[in-house]
C-alpha cells in the first residue's frame, strides 16, 4: 500500500475517482440539466483549451511565482489573432498570438526579476496595462473571428492542439535543461543557486514559455463558439471580451451583454467584461497604464528602500560585532 501511494498513478487514480464522484452527485441533484452527452462534450471542449494554458502555467507555479496577467495576455493575443487572420488566414491566427503571448511573458519575467517585486504585484499591474492595449487594438469595436477560421474551437482540432501542447510541455520538462532546472529551483532555490543554476535567467524563461502556451490557448479560444438568445454565434475572448454582443447603453451606463447573460444557460464559462473595456476616447484607453505605472514604480522604490535600510543595518551591526570582539581581545 505504501508503494502504491508513492506511485505517480496513485494521484491520477484519486483525481479520476473524484471526477466520477462529483459527476454522480450533481447528476443526482440535477438529472435533467447536468451530465447529458451534449453538456459533457461542451465541458470537454472548455477543458481542452484551458489545458493548453495550464501547460504553460506549470513552469511558473513549480518555481514558486504566479502569473496574474493570464487573462489579459489571452485577451490581447486573441484580438491580434483575429486581426491577423484577416490578412494571413490560419497562419496569422496561429503565429500572431504565439508571438504576442511570448513577448508578454518575456516582459513579465524581465520586470519581475529586474524590479525585485512580488510576481503577484508585477503581473497584476501589468495585466491592466495589457487590457488597455487590448482596447486600443480594437479601436472600440467588436472583434469577430471569421467563420472559416473557427476550427480550433471545435473537435478534432482543439484536441490536436491540446495534445501538441501536452507533448511539448512533457518533452521540455523531461529531456531539456530547462525542465531539470525548473524542478531544481522549485525544490530549493537556494541550493539550485549554490549549484551554479542561473535562477533569474530560468525564471524569465519560465514566464516566456508560459506566455507562449497562453498564445496557443488564445488561438483556441478565439475560435470557440457560444450562442446567445438571438441564435447568433460569438467568439469568447476569455475574461473575456464577449464579442458580437450588444453595445453600451449610454443612458443606462450598462452593457447589454447577451452572451454573458446566457452563459449559464448554455453551460459555457463567460466572465464579465471589465468596465474600462467600454470607455471611449484615446485618453481613457490608457487610463490603466497611467494608474498602474506609478504602482510598479512605487513598489520598486519601496522594496529598494527597505533593502537599503536592511543593508545599512547589517553593516553597522557587523561593525559593532567587530568592535566588541576587539574589546574582548584587548581585555
N, C-alpha and C positions, 0 to 999 in steps of 0.2 A: 504493500500500500504506500509505503514511504517513497519507493522508487517511482511509482505511478504519479504521485503528487509532484515529483521533481521533473517529470517529463513535460515537454512543451505541448503535447497533445492533451494534457490534463486541463489546462486553461481553456483550450479551444472547445473541449467537450463541455465544460461548465457554461461557456457562452452559448453553445448550441442548446443546451438544456434550458437555460434561462429564456432563450428566444421562444422555445416551444411552450414553456410555462406561461409567459406573458401573452403569447398569441391565444392560448386556450382560455386564459382569464378574461381577456377583452372580447373574445368570441362569445363567451357565455353571457357577459354583461350587455353586449350589443350585437346579437346574432344577425340582425338584418342589415346593419351598416358597416360592420367590420369583418375583415378576413375573407371577403369574396375574392375570386381569382383576379378580377379586374383591379381591385384595390391593391392586392399583393403585387401585381405587375407594376402598378404605379409607384408603390413603395420601393420596389427593386430598382426602378429607373432612377429615383431620387438617390438611393444609396450608392449606386454605381458611380454617379457623377461626383458625389461628395467624397467617395473613397479616393478619387484621383487627388483631390486637395489634401486628404488625410495622409497620403504617402509623403507629401512634402512637409507637412506639419510635424511628421515623426522625427525628422532630422533635428528640428529646433527643440522639441519637447524632451528628447533624450539628453541633449546637452544641458538643459536647465532653463533657458529663456522661454519666452512665449511671444507670439505674433498676434497683436490685436488689430492689425490692418488687413486681415484676410479678406473681409467683406469689401472694403474699399478697393483693394487690389483687384478683386474679381470684377467689380463694377466697371472700373476704368478699362481693364483688359477686355471685358465683354463688349463695351462700347467701341473700342478700337477694332475689335474683331469684326463687328457688324459693319463698320465703315470700310474696313479693308476688303471685306468680301464683295463689296460693290464693284471694286476695280480689279481685284485679283482672284475672285472666286474662292474655292476651297483652300488654295494656297495661302491667301490672305487671312482667311478665317482661322487657320491653324498657326501660321508663323507669327502673325502680328501679336496675338495675345501671349504667346510664349516669350517673345522679345520684351513686351511691356511688363509682364509679370516678373521676368528675370531682372530687369532693370530696377523695378520697385523693390524686389528682395535684396538686391545689392545695396541700394540706398539705405534700406532699413538696417542692414548689417553694419555698414560703414558708420552711420550715425550712432548706432548702439555702442560700437567699440570705441570710436573716437571721442564721444562726449562723456562716456562712462556714466550713462544714465540707465536706470532700470528699463529693461526691454518693454515692460508694460506701458510705461510713460512714453517712451520713444514712439512705439508703434501706434499707440492710441492717438497721440498728437499728429503724427504723420498721416494717419488714416483720414483725418478731417481735411488735410491738405489734398490728398488724393481724391476725396469726394468733391472738393471744389474744382479740381481739374476735370473731373468727370462731367460736371455741369457745364464747364467751359467747352469741353469736347462736343457735347450735344447741342450747344448753342440754344439751349432752352427748348429743344424739340424732341419728339419721341424718336427712339432708335428702334427700328423694326428689322429683324433679320428676314431676308427674302426666303420665300417658301422652298426654293430649290436648294438651299444650303442648310437645311434643318436635320440632316441625317444624324448628327452627333447627339441629338436629343432623344433618339429612339433606338430600339433594338434593330439590328445587332451591333451597330456601330458604337453605341455607348458602352456595350460590353467589351468590345475590342479595345476601346480607349482605356477602360479600367484595367484590363489585363496587361496592356503595354505599360501603363504607369506602375502597376504592381511588380512586373518583372524587372523594370528599370530600377525601381527602388531596391528590390531584393539583390540585384546584381551589384549596385553601388555599395550596399551595406556589407555584402559577403565577400566581394572579390576586389575591392579597391581600398586604397589607403584612407580615403575619406570615411568609409564605413568603420574601419578599425579605430580611427581617431575619434569618431563620433561616440562610440561606446566607451572609449578610454576617458574622454572628457566628461561624459555623463556619469561614469562610475566614480571618478575622483579627479576633479580638475587640477588640484594642486599636484598630485602625483604625476598626472599626464604632463604638466608643465615642467616638472623636475626631470622627466624623462626626455625632454627636448621637443615636445609637441608644441607647435606654434598655435596656442589656444585661440588667440584673437583671429588669426587667419582662418581657421577652420570653423569658427562661429560665423564669420562672414560668408564662408562657403555654404554653411547650413542655411542661412537666410536666403542666399541666392538660389539654392536648389529648391527651397520651399516656394519661392516666387515663380520658379519655372513650372513646378507642378500646379500652382494656382492658375497660371496661364493656360495650362492644359484643361483644367477644370472649367475655365471661362468659355472655352470653345464648346464644351458640352452643355453648359447652362444657357448659352446664347441660343442653342437650338432646341431647348426643352419647351414643350407646349403646355399651356394652361388655358382653360376655357372659361369664358365669362357668360353672363346671363344672355348676352346678345347672340351667343353662338359663334363668336369670332375667336380666333386664336391669338394669343400674345406671347411674347418671349419673357421669361423670368431671368432678369439680370442680377439675381442674388441681392439680398439685403434690402431690398433688391428692387431696382427700378422696374416696376411693372409697366412695361411699355404697351402701347396701344390701349391705354386706359383714358378715361375722361379727364380733361384738363382741369386746372384750378378754377374754382368759382370765386371771382374777385369779391363779390358782395358778401358771401358767407365765410370766405377765407379757409375753406376746407377742400380737400381733394376727393373728388367723386371717383374713387378707385374701385371699379367693378371687379377687377381681378383679385385685389386684396380682400374685398368684402366676401367673395365667394370661394376663398382658398379652402376653408374648412369643408365646404360643401363637396368639393371635388377631390379632397384628400391630398392637396398639394401644399407644400410649405411656401408661404409667400409673406415675407417680412414687410413691415410698413416702410414706405419711403420717407426718409428724414425730411423735415420741413424745408431745409435750405436747398433741397434739390429743385424747388419750385420758385425760388426767389429770382425775379427778373433783374436785368441790368448787369453790366460788367463789374461794377464795384461789389455787388452782392455775391458774385461768383467767387471772388477771392476774399470774402469776409472770413472764411475759416482759416485761410492762410495767415491773415493779419492777426487773428485771435490766437493761433497756436504756435507761431514762430516765437513770440515772447515767452510762451510756456517752456519751450525747449531751451531757449537761452537762459531763462531764469533758473530752470532746473540744473542746467550745466554749471552755471555760475555758483549756485548754492552748494553743489556737490564739490566743486573745485575749492570753494572757500572752506568747507568742512575738512577736506583733505589737507589743506594748507595749515589749518589750526591743529589737526592731529599730528602733522609732521613737525610743526613748531614745538608742540607739547612734548613729543617724543625726543626731540633734540635736546631741550632743556632738562628733561628727565634723565637722559644719558649723561649729560654734563654733571648733574647733581650726583648721580651714582658714582661717577669717576672721582668727583671731589671727596665724597665720603670714603672711597677706597684709599685715596691718597692720605687722608687724615688718619685712617686706621693704620696705614703703613708707617706713618711718622710716629704714631704712638707706640 
